[in-house]
Amino acid sequence: MESAKNGLTGGEAFHLYLQARREWNLRTPSSIRKALRYLDRAISLSGSFPLACAALADCYSILLDYGVLSPKEGLTQARLAAGRALHRGPNLAESLTSAALVRQMDLDWPTAEVEFKEAIQMHPGYALARQRYGLFLGWMGRWEESRRELDAAQALDPHSPAIAASPAWIDYYQRRSRDAIQTAQRVLDRHPGFSSARAVQSLALVQSGRTAEAADGLDHARSGEEENVSLLSLAAYARGRNGDVEVAEAHLETLRDWAETRYVSPYYVAVSLLGLGRESEAFEALEGAEEERSPQLVYLAAEPIFDPLRGKPAFQALLERLRLPEREWEGAGVAKEVVA
């Protein structure tokens, strides 16, 4: 599955790398932290192991995305690992893909796109590059291009639950809730514990008005993932939308309690507040996310959760500052699409 033989190293280190990638594919905070431990050992055995360095950058990028590492801490580590991967494996698609993902996390969309394209040109058969680029295109509202890349990723790696779940996210962003629910269910039939599929299915259920089912699904997804900031915020959102105000408020309070002792992205606080209809507070949280350059801001243009804010000048100005597309969604009352 790797793009080049010169990315390989000694047997024990490579075995550790494969163990790390298996854990990384589970996409939970605990599995990612386990992957980090495997990778640290692999790199200590062979400091010139670019695949492990690239995987290390991918792990930090996921923890950043989940809102459990601050941009200051997580991006520093991710940049360092991606830089080492590029230095030691400049001709590896893995290295370029990891670098592109770090650029995306750093809110540098143009450079991220260039590096995603270079990775795919270098090795068209690297499924992860196509999946990550496909999602990136979706967040930018480029739906047809996004689906082409995601279809290619699935053809290359039909067994990955993360790749299989990706089209459900694009369905959800396009407000095609029925398709998103069905696509996510097919993933869950094969991978019942895959929380990303459960999350997108639950959000699509909210989108279709089935808020009680959505809240129950997110509670199920959260079981055993106590430190998952993103899932807790989505559970708060779904409970709020279902009218379970006390439960939603309790989830929000938990997030704020966590923030006293460890990092919690203000983006996810905004998500929780929107479930409760507290729009002005949610926007203040988004301003905090902008101030610290939260990587989750890449979702703003596409994410239906933020539809109550669309059309409001302050939100449109935020999208403009971030160089994200403004889109017109039915019922959102916003202007015609303007791509920066």
SULDAHU-V130621 format. One record per run of one state. SS is the DSSP state (H for helix, E for strand, - for the rest). FROM is the first residue (numbers start at 1). TO is the last residue. Records with the same first field share a line. If there is no record, write none. Layout:
SS = FROM-TO / FROM-TO
This chain:
- = 1-4 / 8-10 / 27-28 / 46-49 / 66-70 / 89-92 / 106-108 / 123-126 / 140-142 / 157-160 / 174-176 / 191-194 / 208-210 / 223-228 / 242-244 / 262-265 / 276-278 / 292-294 / 300-303 / 310-312 / 323-325 / 327-337 / 339-340
H = 5-7 / 11-26 / 29-45 / 50-65 / 71-88 / 93-105 / 109-122 / 127-139 / 143-156 / 161-173 / 177-190 / 195-207 / 211-222 / 229-241 / 245-261 / 266-275 / 279-291 / 295-299 / 304-309 / 313-322
E = 326-326 / 338-338
